[in-house]
Amino acid sequence: MLLLVLLFAAALGAPAQEVLVYPELQRPSIHGDIIAADRGGRRREVISPGVARNGYASFFVVAKLPAPGPY
C-alpha cells in the first residue's frame, strides 16, 4: 500500500507530456509537427490500422513536452 501511495505521489509531481502517433508516411520535425513536404489532405487518427497477420506496421511516436528536458 505504501508503494502505491508513493507511486501516486510521484505521478502528481510529474509534468504531463503529449504523446502523438503519426503514420510512417508523415515525418515529424524536431519540434513534433509534420514537415511541410508531408502535409496535405485532412489530419487522420491512427486508431486501428489494418495489418496482416504476422505483418508489421511502422509509426512515428512523438512526445511533446511543455518545457525542454528529459521525458
Secondary structure, DSSP 8 states (H G I E B T S, - for coil): -HHHHHHHHHHHHS---EEEEEETTS-B-TTSSB-GGG--S-----SS----TT----EEEEEE-SSSS--
